[in-house]
């Protein structure tokens, strides 16, 4: 507040003075306003563009790591392939699993550093088609801090069934405590974006024939390098009495009635560009409309 007052006093003094003087610039801790015209979509080029995958060949899977293998966990993936079960796509079918609080499920990812926009097109169904019938059966995108089994730290956007069918869920998890938000959706195929831009983390979605919508923006407390990838989970009810004990729930594969299959058409990585004067956590500085432009690919 003191900085803002000092800035206003300096501005009044300048206007009252005589002669020509160079215009004052706001001090670095006073956010400027980024206009829609000045905002630019993320850049699909650069080194992170090389991590993008169209899933046109089975060899595309070699770019991706399984969390269960890299951090030594139960492998909760029933089926994972590229350009086989679903032509030109990644196909992922989870076993009974959960991504909530301290519970863990399937996660396939790449390690990437810096500000990132991850854009994917996904379809989530029950095993026999239609909406998944088991509660909390969802699939989508996740960005996770490596090595945080003890104090889970990740963000995600997913679609499928929560306690209702036809849901879009965005979720931030800090120190093992998840804070989900839900919206109703009707489209089978969904465009999803998960991004980190400066000190903000963002989740967005677009239904077929619709426009981009902001799921949430959170303060980003993530380190420079994150695991960026695809997550899915299903059949929360089968955890039964283990629902209150993540340690025991994670220790073995829970038997249940999993009902989810996810098809991923592509995953593309882009670099967002944010002017130094703009504060993406401040809606007066970066409005929802401007933020959407900053983290969604041009022409999509």
C-alpha positions in Angstrom: 0.0 0.0 0.0 2.9 2.4 0.8 4.5 1.8 -2.5 1.3 2.5 -4.3 0.8 5.8 -2.4 4.4 6.8 -3.1 3.9 6.1 -6.8 0.7 8.3 -6.9 2.5 11.1 -5.1 5.4 11.0 -7.6 2.9 11.0 -10.5 1.1 14.1 -9.1 4.4 15.8 -8.6 5.3 15.2 -12.2 2.0 16.5 -13.6 2.4 19.6 -11.5 5.9 20.3 -12.6 7.0 22.3 -15.7 9.0 21.3 -18.7 9.4 17.9 -20.4 10.5 14.9 -18.5 10.7 11.2 -19.3 7.5 9.4 -18.2 7.6 7.6 -14.9 7.4 3.8 -14.8 5.6 1.9 -12.1 7.9 0.3 -9.5 8.3 -3.4 -10.0 6.1 -4.3 -7.1 3.1 -2.5 -8.5 1.3 -4.6 -11.1 0.4 -3.2 -14.5 -2.6 -4.1 -16.5 -2.1 -6.6 -19.4 -4.6 -5.9 -22.1 -6.1 -8.5 -24.4 -4.5 -6.8 -27.4 -1.1 -7.0 -25.8 -1.4 -10.6 -24.6 0.1 -13.3 -26.9 -0.7 -17.0 -27.2 2.0 -19.5 -26.1 4.8 -20.4 -28.4 4.7 -24.0 -29.7 8.4 -23.9 -30.7 11.5 -24.1 -28.6 13.0 -27.0 -26.7 9.7 -27.9 -24.9 8.0 -28.3 -28.3 10.2 -31.4 -28.8 8.3 -33.1 -25.9 5.0 -32.8 -27.8 3.6 -36.1 -28.9 1.0 -36.8 -31.6 0.9 -40.6 -30.8 1.0 -41.6 -34.4 3.5 -44.5 -33.8 4.0 -47.0 -31.0 7.6 -45.7 -30.5 6.1 -42.4 -29.2 5.5 -44.1 -25.9 9.3 -44.3 -25.3 9.2 -40.5 -24.5 7.0 -41.1 -21.5 7.9 -42.4 -18.0 5.6 -44.3 -15.6 5.6 -42.9 -12.1 5.2 -46.4 -10.6 8.6 -47.3 -12.2 10.6 -44.1 -11.5 9.5 -43.8 -7.9 9.0 -47.4 -7.1 5.2 -47.9 -6.6 2.5 -50.3 -7.3 1.8 -50.3 -11.0 -1.9 -49.5 -11.2 -2.1 -49.4 -15.0 -4.1 -52.3 -16.6 -3.3 -51.3 -20.2 -1.2 -48.6 -21.8 -0.3 -48.4 -25.5 0.1 -46.0 -28.4 -1.4 -46.4 -31.9 -2.6 -49.9 -31.1 -5.9 -50.0 -29.1 -6.8 -46.6 -30.4 -5.3 -45.6 -33.8 -3.2 -42.4 -33.6 -3.7 -42.1 -29.8 -2.4 -43.1 -26.4 -4.8 -45.5 -24.7 -4.7 -45.8 -20.9 -6.8 -48.0 -18.7 -6.3 -47.8 -14.9 -6.9 -50.4 -12.3 -8.8 -49.4 -9.1 -6.9 -46.3 -8.0 -7.3 -42.7 -6.8 -5.6 -39.4 -7.1 -6.9 -37.7 -4.0 -5.1 -36.4 -0.8 -2.3 -39.0 -0.3 -3.8 -41.7 -2.6 -2.0 -42.4 -5.9 -3.0 -43.7 -9.3 -1.5 -44.1 -12.7 0.6 -41.3 -14.0 2.6 -41.2 -17.3 4.8 -38.1 -17.7 7.8 -36.2 -18.9 10.2 -34.0 -16.9 10.1 -30.3 -18.0 11.4 -27.1 -16.5 10.2 -23.5 -16.4 6.9 -22.0 -17.5 4.9 -24.6 -19.4 1.5 -24.9 -21.2 0.4 -28.5 -21.6 -2.5 -29.0 -24.0 -4.2 -32.3 -24.7 -7.3 -33.6 -26.3 -8.8 -36.5 -24.4 -11.9 -38.8 -24.3 -12.9 -40.5 -21.0 -15.4 -43.4 -21.1 -16.5 -46.4 -19.1 -15.0 -49.7 -20.4 -18.2 -50.5 -22.4 -18.6 -46.9 -23.5 -20.7 -44.0 -22.2 -19.9 -42.4 -18.9 -17.9 -44.4 -16.3 -20.3 -46.0 -13.9 -18.0 -46.2 -10.8 -17.7 -43.2 -8.6 -14.6 -40.9 -9.0 -13.5 -42.3 -12.4 -11.6 -39.5 -14.1 -8.8 -38.9 -16.6 -6.9 -35.9 -17.7 -3.7 -33.9 -17.1 -1.4 -33.6 -14.1 1.7 -31.7 -13.1 3.5 -33.0 -10.1 6.5 -32.1 -7.9 8.9 -35.1 -8.1 9.6 -37.2 -5.0 6.5 -36.0 -3.0 5.0 -39.3 -1.9 5.3 -38.2 1.8 3.7 -34.8 1.2 1.9 -35.0 -2.2 2.1 -31.8 -4.2 0.4 -31.7 -7.6 -2.3 -30.1 -9.7 -4.7 -31.7 -12.2 -7.6 -31.2 -14.5 -9.7 -34.3 -15.4 -13.1 -35.3 -16.8 -15.4 -38.2 -16.2 -17.5 -39.3 -13.3 -17.2 -37.9 -9.7 -20.3 -38.7 -7.6 -22.1 -37.5 -10.7 -21.6 -38.3 -14.4 -20.5 -35.7 -16.9 -18.1 -33.7 -14.7 -15.0 -31.7 -15.1 -12.8 -31.6 -12.1 -9.8 -29.3 -11.3 -7.8 -30.0 -8.3 -4.7 -28.7 -6.4 -3.1 -30.8 -3.7 -0.7 -29.3 -1.2 1.0 -31.3 1.6 -1.4 -34.2 0.9 -4.6 -32.1 1.1 -6.7 -32.0 -2.1 -9.0 -29.1 -3.0 -11.3 -30.1 -5.9 -13.7 -27.9 -7.9 -16.3 -29.4 -10.3 -18.2 -28.2 -13.3 -20.9 -29.9 -15.5 -19.8 -30.9 -19.0 -21.5 -32.8 -21.8 -18.9 -33.2 -24.5 -17.2 -36.6 -25.0 -13.9 -35.2 -26.4 -12.4 -32.4 -24.3 -9.5 -30.0 -24.9 -7.7 -29.6 -21.6 -4.9 -27.2 -20.6 -2.7 -27.2 -17.5 -0.1 -24.5 -17.2 2.4 -22.8 -14.9 3.0 -19.1 -15.8 5.2 -17.1 -13.4 3.6 -17.4 -10.0 0.3 -18.8 -11.2 -0.9 -22.3 -12.0 -3.9 -22.6 -14.4 -6.4 -25.2 -15.5 -8.7 -24.7 -18.5 -11.0 -26.7 -20.6 -13.0 -26.6 -23.9 -15.9 -28.8 -25.0 -16.4 -29.6 -28.6 -17.8 -26.6 -30.4 -17.4 -24.5 -27.3 -15.0 -21.8 -26.0 -12.2 -22.0 -23.5 -13.3 -21.8 -19.9 -11.1 -21.1 -16.9 -11.4 -24.0 -14.4 -9.2 -22.3 -11.8 -6.1 -20.3 -11.1 -3.9 -21.0 -8.1 -0.8 -19.6 -6.6 2.1 -21.7 -7.9 4.4 -23.0 -5.2 6.0 -25.5 -7.5 9.8 -26.0 -8.1 11.4 -25.3 -11.5 11.2 -28.9 -12.7 7.9 -30.7 -12.7 6.5 -34.0 -14.0 4.0 -33.1 -16.7 1.7 -35.8 -18.0 -1.4 -37.9 -18.1 -3.3 -39.3 -15.1 -6.3 -41.5 -14.7 -8.1 -43.3 -11.8 -11.3 -45.2 -11.1 -13.5 -47.0 -8.6 -13.1 -45.1 -5.3 -15.9 -47.1 -3.6 -13.8 -50.2 -3.7 -11.4 -48.7 -1.3 -14.1 -49.2 1.3 -12.5 -48.9 4.8 -9.2 -47.8 3.3 -10.7 -44.5 2.3 -9.3 -42.9 5.5 -5.9 -44.6 5.3 -3.8 -43.6 2.2 -0.7 -45.4 3.5 -2.5 -48.8 3.6 -4.4 -48.0 0.4 -1.2 -47.3 -1.5 0.6 -50.3 -0.1 -1.1 -52.8 -2.4 -3.4 -53.1 -5.4 -7.0 -52.7 -4.2 -9.3 -55.2 -5.8 -12.4 -53.7 -7.3 -14.5 -52.9 -10.3 -12.5 -50.4 -12.4 -14.5 -48.8 -15.2 -12.5 -46.2 -17.1 -10.7 -46.0 -20.4 -9.0 -42.9 -21.7 -8.0 -42.0 -25.2 -5.5 -39.2 -25.7 -5.3 -37.8 -29.2 -2.2 -35.7 -28.5 -0.2 -33.9 -25.8 1.5 -30.7 -26.8 3.9 -28.5 -24.8 4.2 -24.8 -25.3 6.0 -21.8 -23.8 3.8 -19.0 -22.4 5.0 -15.4 -22.5 4.1 -13.0 -19.7 5.3 -9.4 -19.5 7.3 -8.6 -16.4 4.8 -5.9 -15.3 1.8 -8.3 -15.3 0.8 -10.2 -12.1 -1.2 -13.3 -13.2 -2.5 -13.8 -9.7 -4.1 -10.4 -9.7 -7.3 -10.4 -11.8 -7.1 -6.6 -12.0 -3.7 -7.0 -13.7 -4.5 -10.2 -15.8 -8.2 -10.8 -16.3 -9.7 -14.2 -16.9 -10.1 -13.4 -20.6 -6.4 -12.3 -20.9 -5.2 -15.3 -19.0 -7.1 -17.7 -21.3 -5.4 -16.1 -24.3 -1.9 -16.4 -22.6 -2.2 -20.2 -22.1 -4.3 -21.5 -25.0 -2.9 -22.3 -28.4 -3.6 -19.8 -31.2 -6.5 -21.0 -33.4 -7.7 -23.7 -31.1 
